[in-house]
Amino acid sequence: MVENKIKCPNCGTQINVDELLFHQAEEKLNEKQKIANLELQKEKELLKQKELEFEEKKKKENELFQTKLNQKIEEEKQKIILEQSKNISEKFELELKLLKEENDNRKEENQSLKMKN
């Protein structure tokens, strides 16, 4: 391998051009890698922030869904209670009517028995 050397015009020192170019290229590569790492770190931070925002939004939407679901369940529960109350009331009124009729019939029977005696 042939070494490419030049002589410094000011001090006369021999400079290896290959080593100089290698070090310059290495410094540029290191600088570009630092910049790339900084950009990557910024992207990671941005992605993490977006992930946190997404999780917060998801949490709020889940809470809203749960609230609406609870309201719907409560409405259905109230409908069922109202229906059951209505059914119980109707049944009670029917039984009361039947008992009154039975009572009236017994009164008539008693009256009729009293008349026969």
C-alpha positions, 0 to 999 in steps of 0.5 A: 500500500502506497502512503499518500503524504504531503508536506506542510508548506508552513512547518514542513511536517509530513502529513498522511493524506489517507489518515487525514481524510479518514479522520475527517470522514469519521468525524463527519460520520460521528456528527451525522450519527449524533444528529440521527440519534437526536432526531430518533430521540425526538421521534421517540418522545413524540411517539410516546406523547402521542401514545399517552394522548391516545391512552387518555382519549381511549380512557375518556371514551371508555368512561363515556361509554360506561356512563352511557351504558349505565344510564341505559341499564338504569333506564331499562331497570326503571322500565322493568320496575314500572312494568312489574308495578303495573302488573302487580297493581292490575293483579291486585285490582283483579283479586280485589274485584274477585274478592268483592264479588265473592263477598257480595255472593256470600252476602246474598247467600246469607240473605237468602238463608236468613229469609228461608229461616 
